[in-house]
Amino acid sequence: MPNITNNIGRVHLSALNHESQNYKKALKQRSQFDKKLFNVEEEAQPISSFSSLPYYSILLFYGFIYWSTEYLGNPAIGLLILHTVIILGDFIVGEDRLNPTEKQSKELADSVYFKIPLYAAAIVDWVFFFWVINHLSKQPFDLVYWIIMLITAGFAHTTNFAVAHELCHKHDSFDRFVSVISLTKMLYTHFFIEHQYGHHKNVATPKDPATARLGETLYQFLPRSIVGSYLSAWDIEKRRLLEIEECSTHWHPKNRMIWYTLSYPAFLGIIYAMFGFAGMMASAGVAFMAVILLETINYTEHYGLERKEIAPGEYEKVSIEHSWNAPHRISNYLLFKIQRHSDHHENAYKPYQTLATYDKSPMLPGGYSFCMMMAFYPYFWFKIINPLAISYKEGVKLSEAEESKSRKWRILFFAINLTVLIALIMIGQMLRRQF
């Protein structure tokens, strides 16, 4: 059996080596670009301002869900509290627009302390996963409770995608192995291929299934992205094997998509052997919810943004203008700064602790927690985000009246969404008592 995690292919290894060799040069160019375009000050905050400690907060997320389930008997209460606290915290605590200097970026990139929270989160996510499966498999079947628990677990496991995402962009083979293993329980290992060699290449173009079009609802986007990303991963592997590895066919043991696809039923089979049919169904349900929420994040990250076509089938280089950013502090800590998405797409191999935020990038009206929920309500999503997307495309800012109107829509959405969530929890409790 081939080494499916390290068999990246010569073209992929070449890209990684090229990125590694030019990393310092890219940092220097970015620093000069920042000072020229954004008037970044040379004087910086102390290096102690960039601590790894806040990134351990993700562990509290898992712990709180566990506590609300085991001691309150209702995981939805824990999710509701966390959801509300994170959204309000993002707006109350404020934004994090502190960028490291070139010197600090080098020091931060070399620090092992920022690796530890990633590994800790990856381990805790596996522990949480097995606890959820064991918990549901031992419970008398209760459809309402299962739905509540699967949604809650799905939200928790979505944060694991942020960890897997960060590690898949590393040069270290162990980090990339941890990324693949982390994605296995979500039955989405092909993300490892498509995200790096499909999404990053084709982002903000019609070729990318994970880029949402202006006016496209989340419900239209989800099947297109989920199916399209899987097919894109197959196409990437096919081209790698035929054009780079010079294999006679892509139906070859070196094809990672064969092994990744087979791993999905194999993993469910292992869960079945350990926890029975209920455990297998719980595992599939958790994976389904986590994937839906991951793709919801994808929907918000590039919605309505486009790269210019400079020739038939060729597009301008990816820049900080082709991804939505969210500088909100709390959700950035929970998601390892994935919300500084513009810098990530322009410099894919920069460690999360060195990512910068820029005023020229398009800004989401809230953190990912807020925007994810808003995406499920197309009416509110379009009312709030479309004016921002259109004004950014036209190179103008919203007027004060438009800004005021947008704030009112955001407040109204938050109030309605919170009311709906509370009502659903209460209805769920009533149904459980009756049946």
C-alpha positions in Angstrom: 0.0 0.0 0.0 1.5 3.4 -1.0 2.3 6.1 1.5 -0.9 8.0 0.8 0.0 11.0 3.0 3.5 11.7 1.7 3.1 10.8 -1.9 2.6 14.4 -3.0 4.1 14.2 -6.4 7.0 16.0 -7.9 5.1 19.0 -9.0 3.7 19.5 -5.5 7.0 19.0 -3.8 8.6 21.4 -6.2 5.9 24.0 -5.3 6.6 23.5 -1.6 10.4 23.8 -2.0 10.0 26.9 -4.1 7.7 28.4 -1.5 10.2 27.5 1.3 13.2 29.0 -0.6 11.4 32.3 -1.3 9.6 32.7 2.0 12.0 35.3 3.4 12.0 37.1 0.1 8.2 37.2 0.1 8.2 38.5 3.7 10.5 41.3 2.7 8.5 42.2 -0.4 5.3 42.1 1.6 6.8 44.4 4.3 7.9 46.9 1.7 4.5 46.7 0.0 2.7 47.2 3.3 4.6 50.4 4.2 4.1 51.8 0.7 0.4 51.0 0.2 -1.0 50.9 3.8 1.4 53.3 5.5 2.4 50.6 8.1 4.6 52.0 10.8 8.1 50.6 11.2 7.7 50.7 15.0 6.0 47.7 16.3 4.3 46.4 19.4 6.5 44.1 21.6 6.8 40.5 20.4 5.0 39.6 23.7 1.8 41.0 22.1 1.7 38.0 19.8 1.1 35.2 22.4 0.1 31.6 21.7 -2.0 31.4 24.8 -5.3 32.8 23.4 -5.4 29.9 20.8 -5.9 27.4 23.6 -9.4 28.9 24.0 -10.7 26.4 21.4 -10.3 23.7 24.1 -12.8 25.5 26.3 -15.3 25.2 23.4 -15.2 21.4 23.6 -15.2 21.4 27.4 -18.3 23.6 27.6 -20.2 21.4 25.1 -19.3 18.4 27.2 -20.4 20.1 30.4 -23.7 21.3 29.0 -24.4 17.7 27.8 -23.4 15.7 30.8 -24.5 18.1 33.5 -27.3 20.2 32.0 -28.6 17.3 29.8 -29.0 19.6 26.8 -26.1 20.2 24.4 -28.1 22.9 22.6 -28.0 25.1 25.7 -24.2 25.0 25.6 -24.1 25.7 21.9 -26.6 28.6 22.2 -24.5 30.2 25.0 -21.2 29.8 23.2 -22.7 31.1 19.9 -24.1 34.2 21.7 -21.0 34.8 23.7 -18.7 34.5 20.7 -20.8 36.9 18.5 -21.2 39.4 21.3 -17.6 39.0 22.3 -16.5 39.8 18.7 -18.4 43.1 18.8 -17.6 44.0 22.4 -14.0 43.0 22.7 -13.2 44.7 19.4 -11.0 43.9 16.4 -7.5 42.7 16.2 -5.6 44.6 13.5 -2.1 44.2 15.0 0.3 43.0 12.3 3.8 41.7 13.0 6.7 43.4 11.4 9.1 41.5 9.1 11.5 40.7 11.9 8.7 39.6 14.2 7.2 37.4 11.5 10.4 35.5 11.2 10.6 35.1 14.9 7.0 34.0 15.2 7.3 31.6 12.3 10.1 29.8 14.0 8.3 29.5 17.4 7.3 26.0 18.4 4.8 27.5 20.9 2.3 28.2 18.2 2.4 24.5 17.0 1.3 23.2 20.4 -2.2 24.6 20.3 -2.7 23.0 16.9 -1.7 19.6 18.1 -3.7 19.9 21.3 -6.8 20.9 19.4 -6.3 17.9 17.0 -6.0 15.5 19.9 -8.9 16.9 21.9 -11.1 16.8 18.7 -10.5 13.1 18.4 -11.4 12.6 22.1 -14.5 14.7 21.7 -15.5 12.7 18.6 -15.3 9.4 20.3 -17.1 10.7 23.3 -20.0 12.0 21.1 -20.2 8.6 19.2 -20.1 6.6 22.5 -22.7 9.0 24.1 -25.2 8.7 21.3 -24.7 4.9 20.8 -25.6 4.3 24.4 -28.6 6.6 24.5 -32.1 5.3 23.7 -32.9 6.5 20.3 -34.5 10.0 20.4 -34.7 11.7 17.1 -34.9 15.2 18.5 -32.0 14.7 20.8 -29.9 13.2 18.0 -30.5 16.1 15.8 -29.6 18.6 18.6 -26.4 16.6 19.4 -25.3 16.2 15.8 -25.7 19.9 15.1 -23.8 20.8 18.3 -21.0 18.3 17.6 -20.9 19.5 14.0 -20.2 23.0 15.1 -17.4 21.8 17.4 -15.8 19.7 14.7 -15.9 22.5 12.2 -13.2 24.2 14.3 -11.1 21.0 13.5 -11.2 22.0 9.9 -9.3 25.2 10.8 -6.6 23.0 12.4 -6.5 20.6 9.5 -6.4 23.5 7.1 -3.5 25.1 8.8 -1.5 21.9 9.0 -2.1 20.9 5.4 -0.2 24.0 4.3 2.9 23.1 6.3 6.1 21.8 4.7 6.6 19.2 7.5 5.4 15.7 6.6 4.2 15.0 10.2 2.0 18.1 10.1 0.5 17.1 6.8 -0.1 13.6 8.2 -1.9 15.0 11.2 -4.0 17.1 8.7 -5.0 14.0 6.7 -5.8 12.0 9.8 -7.9 14.9 11.3 -9.9 15.0 8.1 -10.6 11.3 8.0 -13.3 11.3 10.7 -15.1 14.0 8.8 -15.0 11.8 5.6 -13.5 14.7 3.8 -9.9 13.7 3.2 -10.0 14.8 -0.4 -10.1 18.4 1.0 -6.3 17.9 1.5 -5.8 17.7 -2.3 -8.5 20.0 -3.7 -8.0 22.9 -1.2 -4.2 23.2 -1.9 -4.0 22.5 -5.6 -7.5 23.4 -6.8 -9.1 26.0 -4.6 -5.9 28.1 -4.1 -5.2 28.0 -7.8 -8.7 28.8 -9.0 -10.2 30.9 -6.2 -12.5 33.8 -7.2 -12.9 32.3 -10.7 -15.7 30.3 -12.3 -13.4 27.3 -12.2 -13.5 27.1 -8.4 -16.5 25.2 -7.0 -15.7 26.6 -3.5 -16.2 30.3 -4.6 -19.8 31.5 -4.2 -21.2 33.8 -6.9 -22.8 37.1 -6.2 -26.6 36.4 -5.7 -26.0 32.7 -5.1 -27.8 31.3 -2.0 -26.0 29.0 0.4 -28.5 26.3 -0.5 -27.5 26.6 -4.2 -23.8 26.7 -3.3 -23.6 23.7 -1.0 -24.2 20.9 -3.5 -22.1 22.6 -6.2 -19.2 23.0 -3.8 -19.4 19.6 -2.1 -19.8 17.6 -5.3 -17.5 19.9 -7.4 -14.7 19.8 -4.8 -14.7 16.0 -4.8 -14.7 15.7 -8.6 -12.0 18.4 -8.7 -9.8 16.4 -6.4 -10.1 13.4 -8.7 -9.2 15.5 -11.7 -6.1 16.9 -9.9 -4.9 13.4 -9.1 -5.5 12.3 -12.6 -3.5 15.1 -14.1 -0.7 14.6 -11.6 -0.4 10.9 -12.4 -0.6 11.1 -16.1 1.4 14.3 -16.7 3.9 14.4 -13.8 4.3 10.7 -12.6 3.9 9.6 -16.3 1.7 6.7 -15.3 -0.2 4.9 -18.1 -3.5 5.3 -16.2 -4.8 7.2 -13.3 -6.3 4.0 -11.9 -3.0 3.4 -10.1 -2.0 2.6 -6.5 -0.3 6.1 -6.4 -3.7 7.7 -6.8 -4.5 9.2 -3.4 -8.2 9.7 -4.3 -8.6 5.9 -4.6 -7.4 5.4 -1.0 -9.2 8.5 0.4 -12.5 7.3 -1.2 -12.0 3.8 0.2 -11.2 5.2 3.6 -14.7 6.6 4.0 -16.6 3.3 4.2 -13.6 1.7 5.9 -13.7 4.3 8.7 -17.5 3.9 9.1 -16.9 0.1 9.2 -14.4 0.5 12.1 -16.9 2.7 14.0 -19.6 0.1 13.4 -17.3 -2.6 14.8 -16.6 -0.5 17.9 -20.0 1.1 18.6 -22.5 -0.7 16.5 -25.0 0.6 14.0 -26.0 3.6 16.1 -22.4 4.6 16.5 -21.9 4.3 12.7 -25.0 6.5 12.0 -23.8 9.0 14.6 -20.4 9.2 13.0 -21.9 9.8 9.5 -24.2 12.4 11.0 -21.4 14.3 12.7 -19.4 14.2 9.5 -22.4 15.5 7.5 -23.0 18.4 9.8 -19.3 19.3 10.0 -19.0 19.3 6.2 -22.1 21.5 5.8 -20.7 24.0 8.2 -17.2 23.9 6.6 -18.7 24.7 3.2 -20.8 27.4 4.8 -17.5 29.0 5.8 -16.2 28.6 2.3 -19.4 30.3 1.1 -18.7 33.4 3.2 -14.9 33.6 2.5 -15.1 34.5 -1.2 -18.7 35.4 -1.8 -19.2 37.6 -4.9 -15.4 38.3 -5.4 -13.9 37.8 -8.8 -10.5 37.9 -10.4 -10.2 39.6 -13.7 -9.9 37.4 -16.8 -6.8 38.7 -18.6 -6.9 36.1 -21.4 -9.3 33.3 -22.3 -9.1 31.0 -19.3 -6.4 33.0 -17.6 -6.9 35.2 -14.6 -5.0 37.9 -12.7 -2.8 36.8 -9.8 -4.5 36.1 -6.5 -4.2 39.1 -4.2 -5.5 40.4 -0.9 -8.6 41.7 -2.7 -10.0 38.3 -3.5 -11.0 37.0 0.0 -13.2 38.4 2.7 -11.5 39.2 6.0 -12.9 39.4 9.5 -10.6 41.1 12.1 -12.8 40.1 15.0 -10.6 39.0 17.9 -12.5 36.2 19.6 -13.4 34.2 16.5 -9.9 34.6 15.2 -8.5 33.0 18.3 -10.9 30.1 18.0 -10.1 29.5 14.3 -6.4 30.1 14.3 -6.7 33.4 12.3 -8.3 31.8 9.3 -10.3 35.0 9.2 -7.2 36.8 7.9 -8.0 35.0 4.7 -6.7 37.5 2.2 -3.1 37.2 3.4 -3.5 33.4 3.6 -4.5 33.2 -0.1 -1.8 35.5 -1.2 0.8 33.7 1.0 -0.5 30.2 1.4 2.3 28.8 3.4 2.6 31.6 6.0 2.0 30.2 9.5 -1.3 31.4 11.1 0.6 33.5 13.7 2.2 35.7 11.1 -0.9 36.4 8.9 -1.7 40.1 8.6 -4.9 42.0 8.1 -5.1 44.9 5.6 -7.6 47.7 5.2 -7.6 47.3 1.4 -9.1 43.8 1.8 -12.9 43.4 1.8 -14.3 43.1 5.3 -17.1 40.9 6.5 -19.8 42.6 8.7 -19.0 40.2 11.5 -16.9 37.2 12.6 -17.3 33.8 11.0 -19.8 32.7 13.8 -22.1 35.6 12.9 -21.7 35.3 9.1 -22.1 31.5 9.1 -25.5 31.8 10.7 -26.5 34.8 8.5 -25.7 32.7 5.4 -28.6 30.3 6.3 -31.0 33.2 6.0 -30.5 34.4 2.3 -32.8 37.4 2.7 -30.6 38.9 5.5 -27.4 37.7 3.9 -28.2 39.5 0.6 -29.5 42.6 2.4 -26.2 42.9 4.4 -23.5 41.5 2.2 -24.5 42.4 -1.3 -24.1 46.2 -0.8 -20.6 45.5 0.6 -19.6 43.2 -2.3 -20.9 45.6 -4.9 -19.4 48.7 -3.4 -16.0 46.9 -3.0 -16.1 45.8 -6.6 -16.8 49.4 -7.7 -14.1 50.7 -5.5 -16.3 52.9 -3.3 -17.2 52.9 0.3 -20.7 52.7 1.7 -22.2 56.1 2.6 -23.0 56.9 6.2 -26.7 56.2 5.5 -25.9 52.9 4.0 -23.6 52.0 6.9 -26.4 52.9 9.4 -28.8 50.8 7.4 -26.4 47.9 7.4 -26.0 48.1 11.2 -29.7 48.0 11.7 -30.1 44.9 9.5 -27.3 43.2 11.5 -28.9 44.0 14.8 -32.3 42.8 13.5 -30.8 39.6 12.2 -29.0 38.9 15.5 -32.2 39.4 17.5 -34.3 37.2 15.1 -31.7 34.5 14.9 -31.3 34.3 18.7 -35.1 34.2 19.0 -35.4 31.4 16.5 -32.6 29.3 18.2 -34.3 29.7 21.6 -37.7 28.8 20.1 -36.2 25.7 18.5 -34.6 24.6 21.7 -37.9 25.0 23.6 -39.9 23.1 20.9 -37.3 20.4 21.0 -37.7 20.0 24.7 -41.5 19.9 24.4 -41.3 17.2 21.7 -38.9 15.1 23.8 -41.3 15.3 26.8 -44.3 14.2 24.6 -42.6 11.4 22.7 
